[in-house]
Amino acid sequence: MCKKLFLFPIILLSLLTGCTNSISTFSAPDLNEKGIVLLSVTDRGLFASTGVIFSVEANQTKERLVVKDFPIALPTQAKVKKFFGAFALPEGNYKFTSYRFIQTAGTPIKEPNEPLTFTVKKGEIVYIGNFDVTRFLESGIFRDKYDEDITTFKSEYSWLNGLNIKKELIQPVWWSSEEGKKMREKMEKSQNK
């Protein structure tokens, strides 16, 4: 019995860490076999999360993108954090299948209302955008924050300096639950009056 209890944390840790493709900030990945995806997340929540887990799929293979590196508090906006992630993925056409916040209690998984896709090519580095999410609305949208994000990516992932980074932005469509969609529509109507 003690042996089983001892092995449980080791197995759990290997499952949690073995499913992501995040890249070390110190050493450049092998670009001969995979492509690199850069993604940031802006979390506009009342209570801080410690990152976001995205699930993506290509060629019947699922990958997890855990965006939790370099949490930066945005000084101009209270309780807003920005996270960064760089991922090595096999070549393919990917689609997002879900996201959830990393919190002590966890959050429900959110599935996109319409396809959100991006392409990975061997040897290429691509910035796909900033997922700007407002948790109380249960809504998020991909935005172009390339100019401000690329500075952080290059300072934290020093191997990016001098490399060509393409911009292939995710279509800016709201990704929200039905409740969040209704609340957002009410807010937009009240602003247009």
Summary of the structure (lengths in Angstrom):
residues: 193
radius of gyration: 17.7
end to end distance: 66.1
largest distance: 66.1
contacts: 559
relative contact order: 0.18
helix: 25%
strand: 40%
